[in-house]
Amino acid sequence: MTALRRRQAIRDAARIWRHGLDAMDRMTVADAARACHQPGGPSLADLEQRITEDRAARRSPADRRTAA
């Protein structure tokens, strides 16, 4: 694979990953937790807590100031 094709493949993969993250962020916390849940994995309550914490950590400082 040429360097140019490799860079394009990496960009395409990153774009797909970002679209998936954006789709998860548009879901409610409960829906996102259900979409991620796998038998034998973390409980739904644990996933909801982790998703809520992740979303809060990714909010920009300006968003945090206006939400207060």
Order of alpha helices (4+ residues) and beta strands (2+ residues): alpha-alpha-alpha-alpha
